[in-house]
């Protein structure tokens, strides 16, 4: 079950990361650090 959820979550995170990349570097690094944890 976890694996099935992992794929959609990973895809969503990728989309969010793409959105964050359009923002200034500082907030982007902050979000990346939060997602890494």
N, C-alpha and C positions, 0 to 999 in steps of 0.2 A: 504493500500500500504506500509505503514511504517513497518508493522509487517512482510510482505513478505521479505522486504529488511533486516530487523533486523536479521533474521535467518542466511542468508548467511554471513552477516557481523560478527555476533558472531562466526560463524565457522571459518572465516578467522582470526579473532583476536585470537582465540584459537590456530590456527596453528602458528601465529606469536609469540605468547607467548611461545610456545614450542621451537621455534627457538631461542628466546631471552634467554631462560633458559640455553642454551648450551654456552652462552657467559659469561664472567666474571660477578660477582655479581653487581658491580657498574653500568654498562650500563643496566643491566636487571632491576634494581630498577628504573633507570631513565626512561626507556621505560614504565614500569608499571605505574609510576606516571603520565606520559604523557597520556597514554591510559585511566587512571582513570578520567582525566579531560575531 
